Amino acid sequence: MHPNLTLEQLSRKLGAPSREVSRAINQGFGCNFFEFVSRYRIDEAKSRLADAANQANILQTMYDSGFNSKSVFNTAFKKETGFTPSEYRRRALQGDIRP
């Protein structure tokens, strides 16, 4: 995942003005651009953490999912899932939760 993705970069890839892309995200998903991207990154991290074959540690999973900051990752992950990344991994591997 692209760790430094900006609204302007996404807009260029979509061929649409950044104002329109921002408005579409706000209206369609009820969040701003950074929250929108964070959700996708959290989903990627959840998938990786729940994969028993994935031997990467949580820090590597954080980077692989597009996060650059451990504190931002931990805060966003807990807000989205209700669990710390390590607790999520443990519970997912035990079958207590599904990604």
C-alpha positions, 0 to 999 in steps of 0.5 A, spaced: 500 500 500 502 507 498 504 509 505 504 517 503 498 517 498 495 524 498 488 526 495 491 530 489 495 523 487 488 519 488 485 525 484 490 525 478 489 517 478 482 518 477 482 524 472 478 528 477 479 534 481 481 533 488 475 537 490 470 532 487 474 526 489 473 529 496 466 531 496 464 524 493 468 520 499 465 525 504 458 524 501 459 516 499 462 514 505 461 519 511 468 520 512 474 525 510 480 522 505 484 520 511 479 516 514 477 513 508 484 511 506 485 509 514 479 504 513 482 500 507 489 500 511 486 497 517 482 492 513 489 490 510 492 489 517 486 485 519 487 480 514 494 480 515 494 479 522 488 474 522 492 469 517 496 464 520 501 463 515 503 470 515 509 470 520 510 478 520 510 481 526 505 487 528 510 492 526 512 489 519 504 488 518 503 496 520 508 498 514 506 493 509 499 496 510 501 503 509 502 506 516 508 510 517 507 511 525 506 506 530 502 510 534 497 512 529 496 505 527 495 503 534 490 508 535 486 507 528 486 500 529 483 500 536 478 505 534 476 501 528 476 494 531 475 495 539 482 491 539 489 492 539 493 489 533 496 484 538 489 482 541 486 482 534 491 477 532 491 473 538 483 472 537 483 472 530 488 466 530 483 463 536 477 463 531 474 468 536 473 474 531 473 474 523 476 479 519 
